[in-house]
Amino acid sequence: MFECAGLKIAMANAEEYLKEKADYITTSNNESGVAKAIRKFVFNEE
């Protein structure tokens, strides 16, 4: 699935091989990484 994605986002606590293939690395799941990625790429917030 990661190979087919247009924009590849990995969590900071993801396996290293995923982070190497990612276009962007967000914070960990304990730091609301999914919400931060949504704000950045969906709502264009920094």
C-alpha positions, 0 to 999 in steps of 0.5 A, spaced: 500 500 500 505 504 501 508 503 494 502 505 491 500 512 495 501 518 492 504 522 498 507 517 503 507 519 510 510 515 516 510 516 523 516 518 527 516 511 530 515 507 524 520 502 522 526 505 519 525 502 512 518 505 511 521 512 513 526 511 508 521 511 503 516 516 506 516 523 502 514 526 509 515 524 516 510 526 522 511 526 529 509 519 533 502 517 534 503 519 542 504 526 539 498 526 535 502 525 528 496 523 524 492 530 526 499 534 524 499 531 518 492 532 516 493 539 518 499 540 514 497 536 507 489 537 508 488 544 511 495 547 509 497 549 516 504 549 518 
